[in-house]
Structures are given as structure tokens and as C-alpha cells.
Amino acid sequence: MMSQNRQEEKDRQRAENDYYVNLKTELIIGDLHRKIDDIIDRQEKLQRSLEELEKKENR
């Protein structure tokens, strides 16, 4: 019986650790998505600026 209780405690602790690892991973992935979105936005703005400059040069 005591062995069973110890195993249950270990399983509970593992499940809790897994939960926190998954939560942290979710937060990190969300942060990476935001950073990638920011990079893409800046890249698109730069592309538009370059296109405008090229149009002005070709006039």
C-alpha cells in the first residue's frame, strides 16, 4: 500500500511538471509567433519603401 502511495505521488508530481513544461512551451511559442509577425511586418514595410524609391528613380 505504501509503495502504491509513493508511486501515485511520483505520478502526480510528473503530471504537474509536465503541465508546467507545456505551459512554458506554449508561452514561448506564442512569443516567437509575435516576434515573427513583427519581422514580417517590418519586412513588408521595407519592401513597400523600396518599391516607392524605385518608382521615384524611374520617373
N, C-alpha and C positions, 0 to 999 in steps of 0.2 A: 504493500500500500504506500509506504513512504517513497519507494522508488518511483511509483506511478505519479505521486505528487511532485517529485523533483522533475520528472520528465515533463509534466504539464506546465510547471513554472518555466522550464527552459523553452518549451514551445511557445508559451505566451510571450516571453522575452524576445524570441526570434521574430514572432509576428509583429511585435511593437517596433523592433529595429527595422524590419522590412518596410513597415508603414512610413517611418521617418525617412528612410533612404529614398523611398518612392516619392514622398512629398518634396524632399530637397531636389531630386532629379526633375520633378515637374516644374519647380520654380526656376531652376537653371535653364531648362529648355524654353520656358516662357521668356526669360530674359534674353536668350540667344535669338529667339524669333523677333523680339523688339529691335535688337541691335541689327539684325539682317534687314529688317524693314527700313530702319533708318539709313543704312548703307544704300539700299536700293533707291530710296527717295532722293538722297544726295546725288547718286549716280544719274538719275533721270534729270535732275535739275542741271547738273553739269552738261549733260548731253544737249538739253534744250539751249543752254547758253552757248555752247559750241556751234550749234546749228544757226543760231541768230548771228553770231560773229561771222560765220561763213557766208551767210546771206548778205551781210553788210559789205564784206570784202568783194563779193561778186557783182555789186552794183556799179 
